[in-house]
């Protein structure tokens, strides 16, 4: 087993925990009892699910990292951990909670702050570990998303969250397509 495979085992565990949180929340919604949930809430849950799968899938890009240092591993794990935390906050602990709209209104700013942190860390990882030049579309778009999502976290208005969700989803689609084309 090489170092990348060794690292990816730990990453896969954290991602698996995040995916588990999203699936558990969706399963709780399917229980009888009429819960009030918004389309935006469900869309963010779907985005976080797909983003975590994408991070796992894109892990092969780290094959170009010749020698890992412990601090580099910690930055990579931090990016994965903030996705887990966002997934963990997406649904309440109590599966019998009925008013998920109110719950989401209370945690939306934290979720957006975590997603912003993910994009900030992604920019650092792309430039530092992978060696992507700063002036390329990847790091520039991640830095712009980081700044915009911090604004969304400070002012979590539904229309602004919808715009943010559209932007991060478009970014995810673009990154997934570009990874597929360069494979």
Secondary structure, 3 states (H helix, E strand, C coil): CCHHHHHHHHHHHHHHHHHHHHHHHHHHHCCCCCCECCHHHHHHHHHHHHHHHHHHHHHHHHHHCCCCCHHHHHHHHHHHHHHHHHHHHHCCCCCCCCEHHHHHHHHHHHHHHHHHHHHHHHHHHHHHCCCCCCCCHHHHHHHHHHHHHHHHHHCCCHHHHHHHHHHHHHHHHHHHHHHHHHC
